[in-house]
């Protein structure tokens, strides 16, 4: 467990409204509100989300202690009817012994050895997209990145079993992700599950589609595990979830498999496509970073498609990914609920306090990142004079509950970036793009780009 030597001295934040607390200001612009807490009040600020007392942390030492202590001193924040309807009781929502059991069953499916096996699929899906592109075409960047990552996650998670149902499942997931983000910013966050709204009706319909298709695949795969047709056993994530056994020999139930599969879909698809979208936006505004990427691709790949063995040598591509995740972390907000006896910085945290931290505000804090608002992948060069404190960069969380798919996401982003950048430059408008804080941190408007073939 990480012990923080920096004393915690919380101060009162902005005055809220009766019953709603600071929810209206938070809901209007969560990123501006959290930045205001950091800049106007300090590193530990008390505020309220409705009737719930909250504590917002901005110092990396306090954040490191919080993330390290989440499993034994904090509970999961069960916030939002929509989110729970979609992910169920997956590993990210479980706690205690149930969490430890599920983590032991799910973690092997995304270990480095398994990620290595999926690398060729990631490159194939990126090449499929590039083969469709033509010099001078106009594309919607986020849509194109989503098509690629959707293809990756479908093949890695389900194999090729979806067929004509791919579009319906993808659309249902898009609806679910949108409604989760909308609920997070509004008063429906506090409504009990039995209250019906148009948004909740849309979500119920989307979840019914997701459940129907995923359970169909589970039943079919359980009845006939089969092979890929070439004598090799199936090696997709769904097959691995179905074959996993805990130390007592127990498998995951069909419902548990469904919850983990849907969570892996959400984490492996929209999160990475969002990160890639921001990368193209940033590269389009930084010709020198793009030139250095071209030079690295020529040197490392010499015209051939990338493979998993190239990942460690594509250091500049990795730094681009890392810097994009700093400026635009898809998972922009983390929270936990203090149990009795929780402490931070040597100070007791009252039980049931919601403790928050935000990669968005920490990653853009000029104390830890000089010229924090600028896209500077070179800040991650080996030997850079600007050392980054521990937990000043944490797009995947930290501690025991760090994102299980972090390695998958990083490898996927680097290989897709390298594959596409070998063949095209994406010219985006120079205008500023405002991020929208929903379930993920996405551009608030479409990002059109003109394709320029690399000669």
VEXDREN-2710 file (C-alpha; in Angstrom, 1 decimal):
% VEXDREN-2710
k/r/px/py/pz
1/UNK/0.0/0.0/0.0
2/UNK/1.2/3.5/-0.9
3/UNK/1.5/5.8/2.2
4/UNK/1.4/9.5/1.4
5/UNK/3.8/11.8/3.3
6/UNK/2.0/14.9/2.1
7/UNK/-0.6/16.1/4.7
8/UNK/-4.1/16.3/3.5
9/UNK/-5.7/19.7/4.3
10/UNK/-9.1/19.9/2.7
11/UNK/-10.7/23.3/2.1
12/UNK/-14.4/24.1/1.4
13/UNK/-15.2/24.5/-2.3
14/UNK/-17.8/26.7/-4.0
15/UNK/-21.2/27.0/-2.4
16/UNK/-23.8/24.8/-3.8
17/UNK/-27.6/24.9/-4.1
18/UNK/-30.0/23.2/-1.6
19/UNK/-30.5/19.5/-2.4
20/UNK/-28.5/19.7/-5.7
21/UNK/-25.2/21.0/-4.2
22/UNK/-22.7/21.7/-7.0
23/UNK/-24.4/19.4/-9.5
24/UNK/-25.7/22.2/-11.8
25/UNK/-22.2/23.7/-12.3
26/UNK/-20.6/20.3/-12.6
27/UNK/-23.2/19.2/-15.2
28/UNK/-22.9/22.3/-17.3
29/UNK/-19.1/21.9/-17.8
30/UNK/-17.4/19.2/-15.7
31/UNK/-13.9/19.9/-17.0
32/UNK/-14.1/23.6/-16.2
33/UNK/-15.6/23.0/-12.8
34/UNK/-12.9/20.5/-11.8
35/UNK/-10.2/22.8/-13.1
36/UNK/-11.7/25.6/-11.1
37/UNK/-11.5/23.4/-7.9
38/UNK/-7.9/22.8/-8.6
39/UNK/-6.9/26.4/-9.5
40/UNK/-9.1/28.5/-7.1
41/UNK/-9.2/26.2/-4.0
42/UNK/-6.2/23.8/-3.9
43/UNK/-5.2/20.2/-3.9
44/UNK/-8.0/18.9/-1.7
45/UNK/-11.4/20.5/-2.0
46/UNK/-14.7/19.6/-0.4
47/UNK/-17.8/19.9/-2.6
48/UNK/-21.2/18.2/-3.0
49/UNK/-22.8/16.2/-5.7
50/UNK/-26.5/16.4/-4.7
51/UNK/-26.7/15.4/-1.0
52/UNK/-23.4/13.4/-1.2
53/UNK/-20.3/15.0/0.3
54/UNK/-17.3/14.8/-2.0
55/UNK/-13.6/15.4/-1.9
56/UNK/-11.6/16.3/-5.0
57/UNK/-7.9/15.5/-5.1
58/UNK/-5.3/17.2/-7.4
59/UNK/-1.9/16.3/-5.9
60/UNK/-0.3/13.1/-7.4
61/UNK/0.8/11.9/-3.9
62/UNK/-2.8/11.9/-2.6
63/UNK/-4.0/10.4/-5.9
64/UNK/-1.4/7.6/-5.6
65/UNK/-2.5/6.8/-2.1
66/UNK/-6.2/6.8/-3.1
67/UNK/-5.7/4.4/-6.0
68/UNK/-3.5/2.1/-4.0
69/UNK/-6.1/1.9/-1.2
70/UNK/-9.2/1.5/-3.3
71/UNK/-9.6/-2.2/-2.8
72/UNK/-9.2/-2.3/1.0
73/UNK/-10.4/1.2/2.2
74/UNK/-12.9/2.3/-0.4
75/UNK/-16.0/1.0/-2.1
76/UNK/-17.0/1.2/-5.8
77/UNK/-19.1/4.3/-6.5
78/UNK/-22.4/2.8/-7.7
79/UNK/-23.5/5.9/-9.5
80/UNK/-25.9/6.0/-12.3
81/UNK/-28.7/3.6/-13.2
82/UNK/-27.6/3.5/-16.9
83/UNK/-24.0/2.4/-16.2
84/UNK/-25.0/-0.5/-14.0
85/UNK/-27.6/-1.6/-16.6
86/UNK/-24.9/-1.9/-19.2
87/UNK/-21.9/-3.4/-17.4
88/UNK/-23.8/-5.3/-14.8
89/UNK/-21.6/-6.9/-12.1
90/UNK/-18.4/-7.1/-14.2
91/UNK/-14.9/-6.9/-12.6
92/UNK/-15.0/-3.1/-12.6
93/UNK/-18.1/-3.0/-10.5
94/UNK/-17.3/-6.0/-8.2
95/UNK/-15.6/-5.8/-4.8
96/UNK/-14.1/-8.0/-2.2
97/UNK/-13.8/-11.7/-2.8
98/UNK/-16.1/-11.5/-5.8
99/UNK/-13.7/-8.9/-7.4
100/UNK/-10.6/-11.0/-6.7
101/UNK/-12.2/-14.1/-8.2
102/UNK/-13.4/-12.3/-11.4
103/UNK/-10.1/-10.5/-11.8
104/UNK/-8.2/-13.8/-11.6
105/UNK/-10.4/-15.2/-14.3
106/UNK/-10.4/-12.1/-16.6
107/UNK/-6.8/-10.9/-16.3
108/UNK/-5.3/-13.9/-18.2
109/UNK/-7.3/-13.0/-21.3
110/UNK/-5.5/-9.7/-21.7
111/UNK/-2.0/-10.6/-20.5
112/UNK/1.0/-9.6/-22.8
113/UNK/1.2/-13.1/-24.3
114/UNK/-2.5/-12.9/-25.4
115/UNK/-2.1/-9.3/-26.6
116/UNK/0.8/-10.4/-28.7
117/UNK/-1.5/-13.0/-30.4
118/UNK/-4.0/-10.2/-31.2
119/UNK/-1.5/-7.8/-32.7
120/UNK/-1.8/-9.2/-36.3
121/UNK/-5.6/-8.6/-36.1
122/UNK/-5.1/-5.0/-35.1
123/UNK/-2.8/-4.4/-38.1
124/UNK/-5.1/-6.3/-40.4
125/UNK/-8.1/-4.1/-39.4
126/UNK/-6.1/-0.9/-39.9
127/UNK/-5.0/-2.1/-43.3
128/UNK/-8.6/-2.9/-44.2
129/UNK/-9.4/0.8/-43.5
130/UNK/-6.4/2.2/-45.4
131/UNK/-7.3/0.0/-48.4
132/UNK/-10.7/1.8/-48.6
133/UNK/-9.2/5.3/-48.4
134/UNK/-8.2/7.3/-51.4
135/UNK/-6.0/10.4/-51.8
136/UNK/-8.0/13.5/-51.5
137/UNK/-11.0/11.8/-49.8
138/UNK/-12.8/13.5/-46.9
139/UNK/-13.5/11.4/-43.9
140/UNK/-15.0/11.7/-40.4
141/UNK/-12.0/10.9/-38.3
142/UNK/-13.9/9.5/-35.2
143/UNK/-16.2/7.4/-37.4
144/UNK/-13.3/5.9/-39.2
145/UNK/-11.3/5.2/-36.1
146/UNK/-14.5/3.6/-34.5
147/UNK/-14.9/1.4/-37.5
148/UNK/-11.4/0.1/-37.1
149/UNK/-11.5/-0.5/-33.4
150/UNK/-14.9/-2.0/-33.6
151/UNK/-13.6/-4.5/-36.1
152/UNK/-10.6/-5.2/-33.9
153/UNK/-12.7/-5.8/-30.8
154/UNK/-15.3/-7.9/-32.7
155/UNK/-12.6/-10.2/-34.1
156/UNK/-10.6/-10.4/-30.8
157/UNK/-13.6/-10.8/-28.6
158/UNK/-16.1/-12.8/-30.6
159/UNK/-14.2/-14.2/-33.6
160/UNK/-16.2/-13.8/-36.8
161/UNK/-19.5/-15.0/-35.5
162/UNK/-21.6/-11.8/-35.6
163/UNK/-22.2/-11.7/-39.3
164/UNK/-25.1/-9.4/-40.3
165/UNK/-25.8/-8.5/-36.6
166/UNK/-22.6/-6.5/-36.3
167/UNK/-24.3/-3.2/-37.1
168/UNK/-27.2/-3.7/-34.7
169/UNK/-24.9/-4.6/-31.8
170/UNK/-22.5/-1.7/-32.5
171/UNK/-25.4/0.8/-32.7
172/UNK/-26.8/-0.5/-29.4
173/UNK/-23.5/0.0/-27.7
174/UNK/-23.3/3.5/-29.1
175/UNK/-26.7/4.3/-27.7
176/UNK/-25.7/2.9/-24.3
177/UNK/-22.5/4.8/-24.1
178/UNK/-24.3/8.1/-25.1
179/UNK/-27.0/7.6/-22.4
180/UNK/-24.5/6.8/-19.7
181/UNK/-22.7/10.0/-20.4
182/UNK/-25.8/12.1/-20.5
183/UNK/-27.0/10.7/-17.2
184/UNK/-23.7/11.5/-15.5
185/UNK/-24.2/15.2/-16.2
186/UNK/-27.9/15.5/-15.3
187/UNK/-30.5/15.2/-12.5
188/UNK/-31.5/11.7/-13.6
189/UNK/-28.3/10.6/-11.9
190/UNK/-30.3/10.6/-8.6
191/UNK/-33.6/9.1/-9.9
192/UNK/-34.4/5.6/-8.7
193/UNK/-34.4/2.8/-11.3
194/UNK/-38.2/2.6/-11.5
195/UNK/-38.6/6.1/-12.9
196/UNK/-39.1/5.9/-16.6
197/UNK/-37.8/8.6/-19.0
198/UNK/-37.3/8.6/-22.8
199/UNK/-33.6/8.3/-22.3
200/UNK/-34.1/5.2/-20.1
201/UNK/-36.5/3.7/-22.6
202/UNK/-33.8/4.1/-25.3
203/UNK/-31.2/2.5/-23.0
204/UNK/-33.5/-0.5/-22.1
205/UNK/-34.0/-1.2/-25.8
206/UNK/-30.2/-1.0/-26.5
207/UNK/-29.4/-3.3/-23.5
208/UNK/-32.0/-5.8/-24.8
209/UNK/-30.2/-5.9/-28.1
210/UNK/-26.8/-6.3/-26.5
211/UNK/-28.1/-9.0/-24.2
212/UNK/-29.8/-10.9/-26.9
213/UNK/-26.8/-11.0/-29.2
214/UNK/-24.2/-11.7/-26.6
215/UNK/-26.2/-14.4/-25.0
216/UNK/-26.8/-16.0/-28.4
217/UNK/-23.0/-16.1/-28.9
218/UNK/-22.4/-17.5/-25.5
219/UNK/-25.0/-20.3/-26.0
220/UNK/-23.6/-21.2/-29.4
221/UNK/-20.0/-21.2/-28.2
222/UNK/-20.8/-23.2/-25.1
223/UNK/-22.7/-25.8/-27.1
224/UNK/-19.9/-26.1/-29.7
225/UNK/-16.5/-24.6/-28.8
226/UNK/-15.3/-26.0/-32.1
227/UNK/-12.2/-24.6/-33.8
228/UNK/-11.4/-22.0/-36.4
229/UNK/-11.7/-24.4/-39.3
230/UNK/-8.0/-25.1/-39.5
231/UNK/-7.7/-27.6/-36.7
232/UNK/-6.7/-24.8/-34.2
233/UNK/-9.0/-24.2/-31.1
234/UNK/-10.7/-20.8/-30.9
235/UNK/-8.5/-18.2/-29.3
236/UNK/-10.8/-15.2/-29.0
237/UNK/-11.6/-13.5/-25.7
238/UNK/-15.1/-15.0/-25.5
239/UNK/-13.7/-18.5/-25.7
240/UNK/-11.1/-17.7/-23.0
241/UNK/-13.8/-16.3/-20.7
242/UNK/-15.9/-19.4/-21.2
243/UNK/-13.0/-21.8/-20.5
244/UNK/-11.6/-19.8/-17.5
245/UNK/-11.8/-21.6/-14.1
246/UNK/-11.2/-20.2/-10.6
247/UNK/-9.1/-22.0/-8.0
248/UNK/-12.1/-24.1/-7.1
249/UNK/-12.7/-25.2/-10.7
250/UNK/-15.8/-22.9/-11.1
251/UNK/-16.4/-21.2/-14.4
252/UNK/-18.0/-17.8/-14.9
253/UNK/-21.8/-18.0/-15.2
254/UNK/-23.4/-17.0/-18.5
255/UNK/-24.4/-13.7/-17.0
256/UNK/-20.9/-13.1/-15.7
257/UNK/-19.5/-13.9/-19.1
258/UNK/-22.0/-11.4/-20.6
259/UNK/-20.9/-8.7/-18.2
260/UNK/-17.2/-9.2/-18.8
261/UNK/-17.7/-9.4/-22.6
262/UNK/-19.7/-6.1/-22.7
263/UNK/-17.2/-4.4/-20.5
264/UNK/-14.3/-5.5/-22.7
265/UNK/-16.2/-4.3/-25.7
266/UNK/-16.7/-0.9/-24.2
267/UNK/-13.1/-0.6/-23.0
268/UNK/-11.5/-2.0/-26.2
269/UNK/-13.6/-0.2/-28.8
270/UNK/-14.8/3.3/-28.0
271/UNK/-11.9/4.2/-25.6
272/UNK/-9.2/3.5/-28.2
273/UNK/-11.1/5.0/-31.1
274/UNK/-11.5/8.2/-29.1
275/UNK/-7.8/8.3/-28.2
276/UNK/-6.9/7.8/-31.9
277/UNK/-9.2/10.6/-32.9
278/UNK/-7.4/13.0/-30.6
279/UNK/-4.0/11.8/-31.9
280/UNK/-4.9/12.7/-35.5
281/UNK/-6.2/16.1/-34.3
282/UNK/-2.9/16.8/-32.5
283/UNK/-0.6/15.4/-35.2
284/UNK/-2.4/17.6/-37.8
285/UNK/-1.5/20.6/-35.7
286/UNK/2.2/19.6/-35.2
287/UNK/4.1/19.1/-38.5
288/UNK/7.4/18.5/-36.7
289/UNK/5.9/15.6/-34.6
290/UNK/4.4/14.1/-37.8
291/UNK/7.8/14.4/-39.6
292/UNK/9.5/12.6/-36.8
293/UNK/6.9/9.9/-36.9
294/UNK/7.5/9.5/-40.7
295/UNK/11.2/9.2/-40.1
296/UNK/10.7/6.5/-37.4
297/UNK/8.3/4.5/-39.6
298/UNK/10.8/4.5/-42.5
299/UNK/13.7/3.5/-40.2
300/UNK/11.9/0.8/-38.3
301/UNK/9.5/-0.6/-40.8
302/UNK/11.2/0.1/-44.2
303/UNK/7.8/0.0/-46.0
304/UNK/6.4/-3.3/-44.5
305/UNK/3.4/-3.4/-42.1
306/UNK/4.2/-3.2/-38.4
307/UNK/4.1/-6.3/-36.2
308/UNK/4.2/-6.9/-32.5
309/UNK/8.0/-7.2/-32.5
310/UNK/8.2/-3.6/-33.7
311/UNK/6.2/-2.2/-30.8
312/UNK/9.2/-1.6/-28.5
313/UNK/11.1/0.0/-31.4
314/UNK/8.3/2.4/-32.3
315/UNK/9.3/4.7/-29.4
316/UNK/8.1/8.0/-31.0
317/UNK/4.8/6.5/-31.9
318/UNK/4.5/5.4/-28.2
319/UNK/5.3/8.9/-27.1
320/UNK/2.6/10.3/-29.4
321/UNK/0.1/7.9/-27.8
322/UNK/1.2/8.8/-24.3
323/UNK/1.1/12.5/-24.9
324/UNK/-2.4/12.3/-26.5
325/UNK/-3.6/10.3/-23.5
326/UNK/-2.2/13.1/-21.3
327/UNK/-4.0/15.9/-23.0
328/UNK/-7.2/14.0/-23.7
329/UNK/-7.6/11.0/-21.4
330/UNK/-10.7/9.1/-22.5
331/UNK/-11.4/8.1/-18.9
332/UNK/-11.4/11.6/-17.5
333/UNK/-12.8/11.1/-14.0
334/UNK/-12.3/8.4/-11.2
335/UNK/-14.1/8.1/-7.9
336/UNK/-14.3/5.9/-4.8
337/UNK/-16.4/5.9/-1.7
338/UNK/-14.6/6.0/1.7
339/UNK/-15.3/3.2/4.1
340/UNK/-15.1/3.6/7.9
341/UNK/-11.4/4.2/8.8
342/UNK/-10.2/5.4/5.4
343/UNK/-7.4/7.9/5.5
344/UNK/-5.5/10.1/3.1
345/UNK/-2.3/12.1/3.9
346/UNK/-2.6/11.0/7.5
347/UNK/-6.1/12.5/7.9
348/UNK/-9.3/10.5/8.4
349/UNK/-11.8/10.7/5.5
350/UNK/-15.4/10.6/6.7
351/UNK/-17.2/7.4/5.8
352/UNK/-19.4/7.6/2.6
353/UNK/-17.4/10.6/1.3
354/UNK/-17.0/10.3/-2.5
355/UNK/-13.3/10.9/-3.3
356/UNK/-12.6/12.0/-6.8
357/UNK/-9.6/12.6/-9.0
358/UNK/-9.4/13.6/-12.6
359/UNK/-6.7/12.7/-15.1
360/UNK/-7.9/15.7/-17.1
361/UNK/-6.9/18.2/-14.4
362/UNK/-3.8/16.4/-13.2
363/UNK/-2.4/15.8/-16.7
364/UNK/-2.8/19.5/-17.5
365/UNK/-1.4/20.9/-14.2
366/UNK/1.6/23.1/-15.1
367/UNK/3.3/22.1/-11.8
368/UNK/3.9/18.6/-13.3
369/UNK/4.0/19.3/-17.0
370/UNK/5.7/22.5/-18.2
371/UNK/3.7/24.1/-21.0
372/UNK/1.0/21.7/-20.0
373/UNK/-1.5/22.7/-22.7
374/UNK/0.9/22.0/-25.6
375/UNK/1.3/18.7/-27.5
376/UNK/4.9/17.9/-26.9
377/UNK/5.6/14.1/-27.3
378/UNK/9.3/14.9/-26.7
379/UNK/8.5/15.4/-23.0
380/UNK/8.5/11.6/-22.8
381/UNK/12.0/11.3/-24.4
382/UNK/14.5/9.3/-22.3
383/UNK/16.6/11.7/-20.3
384/UNK/14.0/14.5/-20.5
385/UNK/14.9/17.2/-17.9
386/UNK/11.2/17.5/-16.9
387/UNK/10.7/14.4/-14.7
388/UNK/7.0/13.5/-14.3
389/UNK/6.0/12.6/-10.7
390/UNK/4.4/9.3/-10.0
391/UNK/0.7/9.4/-10.7
392/UNK/0.8/12.7/-12.5
393/UNK/-0.1/10.6/-15.6
394/UNK/-2.6/7.9/-15.0
395/UNK/-5.0/7.4/-17.9
396/UNK/-5.6/3.8/-16.9
397/UNK/-6.1/4.4/-13.2
398/UNK/-3.7/2.7/-10.8
399/UNK/-3.2/0.3/-8.0
400/UNK/-4.8/-3.1/-8.0
401/UNK/-7.8/-1.8/-9.9
402/UNK/-5.8/-0.4/-12.8
403/UNK/-7.4/-1.0/-16.2
404/UNK/-6.9/-4.7/-17.2
405/UNK/-6.9/-3.8/-20.8
406/UNK/-4.2/-1.1/-20.6
407/UNK/-1.5/-3.1/-22.5
408/UNK/-4.1/-4.1/-25.2
409/UNK/-5.1/-0.5/-25.7
410/UNK/-1.5/0.8/-25.9
411/UNK/-0.4/-1.8/-28.4
412/UNK/-3.6/-1.3/-30.4
413/UNK/-3.2/2.4/-30.6
414/UNK/0.5/2.3/-31.6
415/UNK/0.0/-0.4/-34.3
416/UNK/-3.0/1.3/-35.8
417/UNK/-1.3/4.7/-35.8
418/UNK/1.8/3.2/-37.4
419/UNK/-0.2/1.3/-40.1
420/UNK/-2.3/4.2/-41.1
421/UNK/0.5/6.8/-40.9
422/UNK/2.6/4.8/-43.3
423/UNK/0.1/5.4/-46.0
424/UNK/-1.7/8.7/-45.2
425/UNK/-1.5/12.0/-43.6
426/UNK/-4.8/13.4/-42.2
427/UNK/-5.3/17.1/-42.6
428/UNK/-7.8/18.5/-40.1
429/UNK/-9.0/22.0/-39.8
430/UNK/-6.9/24.3/-37.6
431/UNK/-9.8/25.4/-35.4
432/UNK/-9.8/24.6/-31.7
433/UNK/-11.9/21.5/-30.8
434/UNK/-13.8/21.5/-27.5
435/UNK/-13.9/18.2/-25.6
436/UNK/-17.2/16.9/-24.4
437/UNK/-17.1/15.1/-21.0
438/UNK/-19.6/12.2/-21.2
439/UNK/-18.8/8.6/-20.4
440/UNK/-15.6/9.3/-22.3
441/UNK/-13.8/12.5/-23.3
442/UNK/-14.8/12.9/-26.9
443/UNK/-14.7/15.8/-29.4
444/UNK/-17.9/17.9/-29.1
445/UNK/-18.2/18.2/-32.9
446/UNK/-17.3/15.9/-35.8
447/UNK/-13.7/16.1/-37.0
448/UNK/-13.5/16.0/-40.8
449/UNK/-10.1/15.3/-42.4
450/UNK/-8.7/15.3/-45.9
451/UNK/-6.6/12.3/-46.7
452/UNK/-3.2/12.9/-48.2
453/UNK/-1.4/9.7/-49.5
454/UNK/2.2/9.4/-48.4
455/UNK/4.4/9.2/-51.4
END
